Amino acid sequence: MSPRAFICGLSGPELTDEERRFVDDAEPWGIILFARNIRDAAQVRALVDEVRALLGRGDMPVLIDQEGGRVQRLRPPLAERHPPAGAYAARYAADPSGTTERTRAGARLIAHELRDLHINVDCLPVLDLEIPGAHAIVGDRAYGATPEQVSVLARAACEGLLAGGVLPVIKHVPGHGRALADSHEELPCVSTPLPELQRLDFAPFRALNDMPLGMTAHVLYTALDPERPATLSRTVVQDVIRGFISFDGLLMTDDLSMKALQGAMTARVEESFTAGCDIALHCNGDLAEMRVVAASSPRLSGDGARRAGAALARLGAPKPFDIETARAQVRELLATAPA
């Protein structure tokens, strides 16, 4: 039987007895790890391997947010300290080809570190634009202020991850860069006219619409749907993400427990599927909420199952690369990046 169309977090570094029973019964498509789940290398591998054994799926997706900079769940000694996307962006104008290659190599190193811990999905790259005056929640997580630069560097990051046997997740589709609020805390509202959104914000996602996985933005775009944020809007998902952007990869929600969304968890899950999302993502590890998400999530079927299968089919064996050179480049970039 196919897994249920949701991804869940876990409460700590080991499964509790209740979580073990939950995972076995609910059969999530995947799990996502946070700092609370990470103690050391052997423990992370054991946690991941136990969940995969419970579900009987050796390629079960294990996600993590390993961007570099502010958003990096794995820290030394488990992984290098990686620079944020903005550090690569700052070098691009002076050396486009060299910076592109550094971005690819940096992501390839991240993939090497993740694979060593049996993690096979990274919620990277951010395709949001850096917009002057916007909330700092994106900021230096962006690869630049122009669609052209973001598209080039984000594709390099995707290529680096895929070469290392890790799936990238393009986020936050169709664009979080203009948000004046942090969607972890409240719902951002963007009133930019549609033509400008299409020309700028949506453009990097359109350029990378061949990627296997995408994550929605909890952002309200008044020009598209004045009542529902993108995650819960059929107009945004169907007309923009599947339509204008032409993304046919597996589309997951951003974390449904974030404060940008209101109402009962059941309604959030059901509305995300009605909008056209393929997978519900729930991150906080609250078992009571996880049970609600599981009960509200269907089995993967139809287009969702097809997209999930196509994504996992892109998990290949890691290609050789020069680990020490990549590490040296990452450390040099950190040492010289603007404060």
C-alpha positions as a Markdown table, in Angstrom:
| # | Residue | x | y | z |
|---|---|---|---|---|
| 1 | Met | 0.0 | 0.0 | 0.0 |
| 2 | Ser | 1.3 | 3.5 | -0.8 |
| 3 | Pro | 2.4 | 5.8 | 2.0 |
| 4 | Arg | 0.3 | 8.7 | 3.3 |
| 5 | Ala | 0.9 | 12.0 | 1.7 |
| 6 | Phe | 2.6 | 13.8 | 4.6 |
| 7 | Ile | 6.0 | 14.4 | 6.1 |
| 8 | Cys | 6.4 | 14.7 | 9.8 |
| 9 | Gly | 9.0 | 15.8 | 12.4 |
| 10 | Leu | 10.1 | 13.8 | 15.5 |
| 11 | Ser | 10.4 | 15.0 | 19.0 |
| 12 | Gly | 14.0 | 14.1 | 19.8 |
| 13 | Pro | 17.1 | 12.1 | 18.9 |
| 14 | Glu | 15.4 | 8.7 | 19.4 |
| 15 | Leu | 11.9 | 7.5 | 18.6 |
| 16 | Thr | 9.7 | 7.3 | 21.6 |
| 17 | Asp | 7.5 | 4.2 | 21.9 |
| 18 | Glu | 4.5 | 6.3 | 20.9 |
| 19 | Glu | 6.3 | 7.7 | 17.9 |
| 20 | Arg | 7.3 | 4.2 | 16.9 |
| 21 | Arg | 3.7 | 3.1 | 16.9 |
| 22 | Phe | 2.6 | 6.2 | 15.1 |
| 23 | Val | 5.1 | 5.9 | 12.3 |
| 24 | Asp | 4.3 | 2.2 | 11.8 |
| 25 | Asp | 0.6 | 2.9 | 11.7 |
| 26 | Ala | 0.4 | 6.3 | 9.9 |
| 27 | Glu | 3.1 | 5.4 | 7.2 |
| 28 | Pro | 4.3 | 9.0 | 6.3 |
| 29 | Trp | 6.0 | 9.5 | 3.0 |
| 30 | Gly | 9.0 | 10.9 | 4.8 |
| 31 | Ile | 10.4 | 12.6 | 7.9 |
| 32 | Ile | 12.2 | 15.9 | 8.5 |
| 33 | Leu | 15.0 | 16.4 | 11.0 |
| 34 | Phe | 15.9 | 19.5 | 13.1 |
| 35 | Ala | 18.6 | 20.3 | 15.6 |
| 36 | Arg | 16.5 | 18.6 | 18.3 |
| 37 | Asn | 16.9 | 15.3 | 16.5 |
| 38 | Ile | 20.7 | 15.5 | 16.2 |
| 39 | Arg | 23.3 | 14.5 | 18.7 |
| 40 | Asp | 26.1 | 12.7 | 16.9 |
| 41 | Ala | 26.6 | 10.8 | 13.6 |
| 42 | Ala | 25.9 | 7.3 | 14.9 |
| 43 | Gln | 22.7 | 8.5 | 16.6 |
| 44 | Val | 21.4 | 10.3 | 13.4 |
| 45 | Arg | 22.1 | 7.2 | 11.2 |
| 46 | Ala | 20.4 | 4.9 | 13.8 |
| 47 | Leu | 17.3 | 7.2 | 14.0 |
| 48 | Val | 17.0 | 7.4 | 10.2 |
| 49 | Asp | 17.6 | 3.7 | 9.7 |
| 50 | Glu | 15.0 | 2.8 | 12.3 |
| 51 | Val | 12.3 | 4.8 | 10.7 |
| 52 | Arg | 13.1 | 3.3 | 7.3 |
| 53 | Ala | 13.0 | -0.2 | 8.7 |
| 54 | Leu | 9.6 | 0.5 | 10.3 |
| 55 | Leu | 8.2 | 1.6 | 7.0 |
| 56 | Gly | 10.1 | -1.0 | 4.9 |
| 57 | Arg | 11.3 | 1.7 | 2.4 |
| 58 | Gly | 15.0 | 2.0 | 2.0 |
| 59 | Asp | 14.7 | 5.2 | -0.1 |
| 60 | Met | 12.2 | 6.9 | 2.3 |
| 61 | Pro | 12.8 | 10.7 | 2.0 |
| 62 | Val | 14.6 | 12.1 | 5.0 |
| 63 | Leu | 14.6 | 15.9 | 4.8 |
| 64 | Ile | 16.7 | 18.6 | 6.5 |
| 65 | Asp | 17.1 | 22.4 | 6.2 |
| 66 | Gln | 20.9 | 22.6 | 5.4 |
| 67 | Glu | 21.3 | 25.9 | 3.6 |
| 68 | Gly | 24.3 | 27.4 | 5.3 |
| 69 | Gly | 24.4 | 30.6 | 7.3 |
| 70 | Arg | 21.5 | 31.1 | 9.6 |
| 71 | Val | 19.7 | 28.0 | 8.4 |
| 72 | Gln | 21.9 | 25.0 | 9.1 |
| 73 | Arg | 20.7 | 22.1 | 11.3 |
| 74 | Leu | 24.0 | 20.2 | 11.1 |
| 75 | Arg | 26.9 | 22.0 | 12.6 |
| 76 | Pro | 30.6 | 21.1 | 13.1 |
| 77 | Pro | 31.9 | 18.5 | 13.7 |
| 78 | Leu | 29.0 | 16.7 | 11.8 |
| 79 | Ala | 29.3 | 19.1 | 8.9 |
| 80 | Glu | 31.3 | 22.1 | 7.7 |
| 81 | Arg | 30.0 | 25.6 | 8.7 |
| 82 | His | 28.6 | 26.6 | 5.3 |
| 83 | Pro | 28.2 | 30.2 | 4.0 |
| 84 | Pro | 24.8 | 31.6 | 3.3 |
| 85 | Ala | 23.6 | 32.0 | -0.3 |
| 86 | Gly | 24.3 | 35.7 | 0.1 |
| 87 | Ala | 28.0 | 35.0 | 0.3 |
| 88 | Tyr | 28.0 | 33.5 | -3.1 |
| 89 | Ala | 25.7 | 36.2 | -4.4 |
| 90 | Ala | 28.2 | 38.9 | -3.3 |
| 91 | Arg | 30.9 | 37.4 | -5.5 |
| 92 | Tyr | 28.8 | 36.8 | -8.6 |
| 93 | Ala | 29.2 | 40.1 | -10.4 |
| 94 | Ala | 33.0 | 40.0 | -10.2 |
| 95 | Asp | 33.3 | 36.3 | -11.2 |
| 96 | Pro | 30.1 | 34.8 | -12.5 |
| 97 | Ser | 31.6 | 31.5 | -13.8 |
| 98 | Gly | 33.8 | 30.9 | -10.8 |
| 99 | Thr | 31.1 | 31.7 | -8.3 |
| 100 | Thr | 28.7 | 29.4 | -10.1 |
| 101 | Glu | 31.2 | 26.6 | -9.8 |
| 102 | Arg | 31.8 | 27.4 | -6.1 |
| 103 | Thr | 28.1 | 27.2 | -5.5 |
| 104 | Arg | 27.9 | 23.9 | -7.2 |
| 105 | Ala | 30.9 | 22.6 | -5.2 |
| 106 | Gly | 29.5 | 23.9 | -1.9 |
| 107 | Ala | 26.2 | 22.1 | -2.5 |
| 108 | Arg | 28.1 | 19.0 | -3.5 |
| 109 | Leu | 29.9 | 19.1 | -0.2 |
| 110 | Ile | 26.6 | 19.4 | 1.7 |
| 111 | Ala | 25.3 | 16.4 | -0.2 |
| 112 | His | 28.4 | 14.4 | 0.8 |
| 113 | Glu | 27.8 | 15.3 | 4.5 |
| 114 | Leu | 24.1 | 14.5 | 4.3 |
| 115 | Arg | 24.6 | 11.1 | 2.6 |
| 116 | Asp | 27.1 | 10.1 | 5.2 |
| 117 | Leu | 24.2 | 10.5 | 7.8 |
| 118 | His | 21.7 | 8.7 | 5.5 |
| 119 | Ile | 19.8 | 11.9 | 4.7 |
| 120 | Asn | 18.7 | 12.2 | 1.1 |
| 121 | Val | 16.7 | 15.4 | 0.7 |
| 122 | Asp | 17.9 | 19.0 | 1.4 |
| 123 | Cys | 15.4 | 21.9 | 1.6 |
| 124 | Leu | 17.8 | 23.9 | -0.6 |
| 125 | Pro | 17.9 | 26.2 | -2.7 |
| 126 | Val | 16.0 | 29.3 | -1.8 |
| 127 | Leu | 14.8 | 30.8 | -5.0 |
| 128 | Asp | 13.3 | 33.9 | -3.4 |
| 129 | Leu | 14.7 | 37.3 | -4.4 |
| 130 | Glu | 16.5 | 39.6 | -2.1 |
| 131 | Ile | 14.1 | 42.6 | -2.1 |
| 132 | Pro | 15.2 | 45.9 | -0.4 |
| 133 | Gly | 13.0 | 46.8 | 2.5 |
| 134 | Ala | 11.5 | 43.3 | 2.9 |
| 135 | His | 11.6 | 41.3 | 6.1 |
| 136 | Ala | 15.0 | 39.8 | 6.9 |
| 137 | Ile | 13.5 | 36.2 | 7.0 |
| 138 | Val | 14.9 | 35.8 | 3.5 |
| 139 | Gly | 17.8 | 38.3 | 3.4 |
| 140 | Asp | 21.1 | 36.5 | 2.9 |
| 141 | Arg | 19.4 | 33.2 | 2.2 |
| 142 | Ala | 18.8 | 34.6 | -1.3 |
| 143 | Tyr | 21.2 | 34.1 | -4.2 |
| 144 | Gly | 20.7 | 37.7 | -5.3 |
| 145 | Ala | 18.3 | 40.4 | -6.2 |
| 146 | Thr | 17.8 | 39.6 | -9.9 |
| 147 | Pro | 15.9 | 36.5 | -11.4 |
| 148 | Glu | 18.8 | 35.9 | -13.7 |
| 149 | Gln | 21.5 | 35.6 | -11.0 |
| 150 | Val | 19.2 | 33.6 | -8.6 |
| 151 | Ser | 18.4 | 31.2 | -11.4 |
| 152 | Val | 22.0 | 30.5 | -12.3 |
| 153 | Leu | 23.3 | 30.0 | -8.7 |
| 154 | Ala | 20.2 | 28.1 | -7.6 |
| 155 | Arg | 20.6 | 25.7 | -10.5 |
| 156 | Ala | 24.2 | 25.2 | -9.6 |
| 157 | Ala | 23.2 | 24.3 | -6.0 |
| 158 | Cys | 20.6 | 21.8 | -7.3 |
| 159 | Glu | 23.2 | 20.3 | -9.6 |
| 160 | Gly | 25.6 | 19.9 | -6.7 |
| 161 | Leu | 23.1 | 18.2 | -4.5 |
| 162 | Leu | 21.9 | 15.9 | -7.3 |
| 163 | Ala | 25.5 | 14.9 | -8.1 |
| 164 | Gly | 25.9 | 13.9 | -4.5 |
| 165 | Gly | 22.8 | 11.7 | -4.5 |
| 166 | Val | 20.6 | 14.2 | -2.6 |
| 167 | Leu | 17.3 | 15.7 | -3.8 |
| 168 | Pro | 17.0 | 19.5 | -3.8 |
| 169 | Val | 13.8 | 21.3 | -2.8 |
| 170 | Ile | 13.1 | 24.6 | -4.5 |
| 171 | Lys | 11.5 | 27.1 | -2.1 |
| 172 | His | 9.4 | 29.1 | -1.4 |
| 173 | Val | 7.2 | 28.8 | -4.5 |
| 174 | Pro | 6.0 | 31.2 | -6.0 |
| 175 | Gly | 8.2 | 33.6 | -4.0 |
| 176 | His | 8.7 | 34.8 | -0.4 |
| 177 | Gly | 11.2 | 37.6 | -1.1 |
| 178 | Arg | 8.8 | 40.5 | -0.9 |
| 179 | Ala | 7.2 | 39.5 | 2.4 |
| 180 | Leu | 7.2 | 42.2 | 5.0 |
| 181 | Ala | 6.6 | 39.7 | 7.8 |
| 182 | Asp | 8.0 | 36.4 | 9.0 |
| 183 | Ser | 5.6 | 33.6 | 8.1 |
| 184 | His | 6.7 | 31.6 | 11.1 |
| 185 | Glu | 5.0 | 34.3 | 13.2 |
| 186 | Glu | 2.3 | 35.9 | 11.0 |
| 187 | Leu | 0.8 | 35.8 | 7.5 |
| 188 | Pro | 2.8 | 38.1 | 5.1 |
| 189 | Cys | 0.7 | 40.0 | 2.5 |
| 190 | Val | 2.1 | 40.9 | -0.9 |
| 191 | Ser | 0.2 | 43.4 | -3.0 |
| 192 | Thr | 2.5 | 43.6 | -6.0 |
| 193 | Pro | 0.7 | 43.5 | -9.3 |
| 194 | Leu | 0.7 | 40.2 | -11.2 |
| 195 | Pro | 2.8 | 41.3 | -14.2 |
| 196 | Glu | 5.7 | 42.4 | -11.9 |
| 197 | Leu | 5.4 | 39.1 | -9.9 |
| 198 | Gln | 5.6 | 37.2 | -13.2 |
| 199 | Arg | 8.6 | 39.2 | -14.4 |
| 200 | Leu | 10.6 | 39.0 | -11.2 |
| 201 | Asp | 9.5 | 36.8 | -8.3 |
| 202 | Phe | 8.1 | 33.9 | -10.3 |
| 203 | Ala | 10.9 | 33.8 | -12.9 |
| 204 | Pro | 13.5 | 31.8 | -10.9 |
| 205 | Phe | 10.9 | 29.1 | -10.2 |
| 206 | Arg | 10.0 | 29.0 | -13.9 |
| 207 | Ala | 13.7 | 28.6 | -14.8 |
| 208 | Leu | 14.0 | 25.7 | -12.4 |
| 209 | Asn | 10.7 | 24.0 | -13.1 |
| 210 | Asp | 12.4 | 20.8 | -13.9 |
| 211 | Met | 13.5 | 20.1 | -10.3 |
| 212 | Pro | 12.0 | 17.2 | -8.5 |
| 213 | Leu | 10.6 | 18.8 | -5.3 |
| 214 | Gly | 9.1 | 22.2 | -4.4 |
| 215 | Met | 7.9 | 23.9 | -1.2 |
| 216 | Thr | 5.1 | 26.4 | -1.1 |
| 217 | Ala | 5.1 | 29.9 | 0.5 |
| 218 | His | 2.8 | 30.8 | 3.3 |
| 219 | Val | 2.2 | 34.2 | 1.6 |
| 220 | Leu | -1.0 | 36.0 | 0.6 |
| 221 | Tyr | -0.7 | 37.5 | -2.9 |
| 222 | Thr | -3.7 | 39.9 | -3.2 |
| 223 | Ala | -3.3 | 40.1 | -7.0 |
| 224 | Leu | -3.9 | 36.3 | -7.2 |
| 225 | Asp | -6.1 | 35.3 | -4.2 |
| 226 | Pro | -7.0 | 38.0 | -1.6 |
| 227 | Glu | -8.3 | 35.4 | 0.8 |
| 228 | Arg | -6.0 | 32.4 | 0.9 |
| 229 | Pro | -2.2 | 32.2 | 1.2 |
| 230 | Ala | -0.4 | 30.3 | -1.6 |
| 231 | Thr | -0.3 | 27.0 | 0.3 |
| 232 | Leu | -4.0 | 26.9 | 0.6 |
| 233 | Ser | -5.0 | 28.6 | -2.7 |
| 234 | Arg | -6.1 | 26.6 | -5.6 |
| 235 | Thr | -5.7 | 29.7 | -7.8 |
| 236 | Val | -2.1 | 30.0 | -6.9 |
| 237 | Val | -1.2 | 26.3 | -7.1 |
| 238 | Gln | -3.1 | 25.6 | -10.3 |
| 239 | Asp | -2.8 | 28.9 | -12.2 |
| 240 | Val | 0.7 | 30.0 | -11.1 |
| 241 | Ile | 2.7 | 27.0 | -9.8 |
| 242 | Arg | 1.4 | 24.4 | -12.2 |
| 243 | Gly | 0.4 | 26.9 | -14.9 |
| 244 | Phe | 2.6 | 29.9 | -15.4 |
| 245 | Ile | 5.7 | 28.4 | -13.7 |
| 246 | Ser | 4.9 | 24.9 | -15.2 |
| 247 | Phe | 6.3 | 23.1 | -12.2 |
| 248 | Asp | 5.4 | 19.4 | -12.4 |
| 249 | Gly | 7.5 | 18.1 | -9.5 |
| 250 | Leu | 6.2 | 17.0 | -6.2 |
| 251 | Leu | 4.8 | 20.0 | -4.3 |
| 252 | Met | 4.9 | 20.0 | -0.5 |
| 253 | Thr | 3.5 | 22.6 | 1.8 |
| 254 | Asp | 5.7 | 24.7 | 4.0 |
| 255 | Asp | 5.3 | 23.7 | 7.6 |
| 256 | Leu | 1.6 | 23.6 | 8.4 |
| 257 | Ser | 2.3 | 24.4 | 12.1 |
| 258 | Met | 3.6 | 27.9 | 11.3 |
| 259 | Lys | 1.6 | 30.9 | 12.6 |
| 260 | Ala | 1.0 | 32.3 | 9.2 |
| 261 | Leu | -1.8 | 29.8 | 8.9 |
| 262 | Gln | -5.0 | 30.0 | 11.0 |
| 263 | Gly | -7.7 | 27.6 | 12.0 |
| 264 | Ala | -7.7 | 23.9 | 13.0 |
| 265 | Met | -4.9 | 21.6 | 11.8 |
| 266 | Thr | -7.5 | 19.4 | 10.0 |
| 267 | Ala | -8.6 | 22.4 | 7.9 |
| 268 | Arg | -5.1 | 23.4 | 7.1 |
| 269 | Val | -4.2 | 19.9 | 5.8 |
| 270 | Glu | -7.5 | 19.5 | 3.9 |
| 271 | Glu | -7.3 | 22.9 | 2.3 |
| 272 | Ser | -3.7 | 22.3 | 1.2 |
| 273 | Phe | -4.7 | 19.2 | -0.7 |
| 274 | Thr | -7.8 | 20.9 | -2.1 |
| 275 | Ala | -5.5 | 23.6 | -3.4 |
| 276 | Gly | -3.4 | 21.0 | -5.2 |
| 277 | Cys | -0.4 | 20.3 | -3.0 |
| 278 | Asp | 0.9 | 16.8 | -3.1 |
| 279 | Ile | 2.4 | 16.5 | 0.4 |
| 280 | Ala | 1.6 | 18.0 | 3.7 |
| 281 | Leu | 4.6 | 19.0 | 5.8 |
| 282 | His | 4.4 | 19.2 | 9.6 |
| 283 | Cys | 7.6 | 19.9 | 11.5 |
| 284 | Asn | 7.2 | 20.6 | 15.2 |
| 285 | Gly | 7.2 | 17.0 | 16.4 |
| 286 | Asp | 3.9 | 17.5 | 18.4 |
| 287 | Leu | 2.5 | 14.0 | 18.3 |
| 288 | Ala | -1.1 | 15.1 | 18.9 |
| 289 | Glu | -0.9 | 17.4 | 15.8 |
| 290 | Met | 0.9 | 14.7 | 13.8 |
| 291 | Arg | -2.0 | 12.3 | 14.4 |
| 292 | Val | -4.4 | 14.9 | 13.0 |
| 293 | Val | -2.2 | 15.5 | 10.0 |
| 294 | Ala | -2.0 | 11.8 | 9.3 |
| 295 | Ala | -5.7 | 11.3 | 9.7 |
| 296 | Ser | -6.4 | 14.2 | 7.3 |
| 297 | Ser | -3.8 | 13.1 | 4.6 |
| 298 | Pro | -4.8 | 10.7 | 1.8 |
| 299 | Arg | -2.6 | 7.9 | 0.5 |
| 300 | Leu | -0.4 | 9.0 | -2.3 |
| 301 | Ser | -2.1 | 8.2 | -5.6 |
| 302 | Gly | -2.6 | 9.6 | -9.1 |
| 303 | Asp | -0.4 | 12.6 | -10.0 |
| 304 | Gly | 1.0 | 12.8 | -6.5 |
| 305 | Ala | 2.3 | 9.2 | -6.6 |
| 306 | Arg | 3.7 | 9.7 | -10.1 |
| 307 | Arg | 5.6 | 12.8 | -9.0 |
| 308 | Ala | 6.9 | 11.1 | -5.9 |
| 309 | Gly | 8.1 | 8.2 | -7.9 |
| 310 | Ala | 9.8 | 10.5 | -10.5 |
| 311 | Ala | 11.5 | 12.4 | -7.7 |
| 312 | Leu | 12.9 | 9.3 | -6.0 |
| 313 | Ala | 14.0 | 8.0 | -9.4 |
| 314 | Arg | 16.5 | 10.9 | -9.5 |
| 315 | Leu | 18.3 | 9.7 | -6.4 |
| 316 | Gly | 21.5 | 8.3 | -8.0 |
| 317 | Ala | 24.8 | 7.2 | -6.6 |
| 318 | Pro | 27.1 | 10.1 | -5.7 |
| 319 | Lys | 29.6 | 11.2 | -8.4 |
| 320 | Pro | 33.3 | 11.6 | -7.5 |
| 321 | Phe | 34.5 | 15.0 | -6.5 |
| 322 | Asp | 37.4 | 16.7 | -4.7 |
| 323 | Ile | 36.2 | 16.9 | -1.1 |
| 324 | Glu | 39.2 | 18.8 | 0.2 |
| 325 | Thr | 39.1 | 21.5 | -2.5 |
| 326 | Ala | 35.4 | 22.0 | -1.8 |
| 327 | Arg | 36.1 | 22.3 | 1.9 |
| 328 | Ala | 38.9 | 24.8 | 1.3 |
| 329 | Gln | 36.6 | 26.9 | -0.9 |
| 330 | Val | 33.8 | 26.9 | 1.7 |
| 331 | Arg | 36.2 | 28.0 | 4.4 |
| 332 | Glu | 37.8 | 30.7 | 2.3 |
| 333 | Leu | 34.4 | 32.1 | 1.3 |
| 334 | Leu | 33.4 | 32.2 | 5.0 |
| 335 | Ala | 36.6 | 34.0 | 5.9 |
| 336 | Thr | 36.2 | 36.7 | 3.3 |
| 337 | Ala | 32.4 | 37.1 | 3.2 |
| 338 | Pro | 30.9 | 40.5 | 4.1 |
| 339 | Ala | 29.9 | 40.8 | 7.7 |
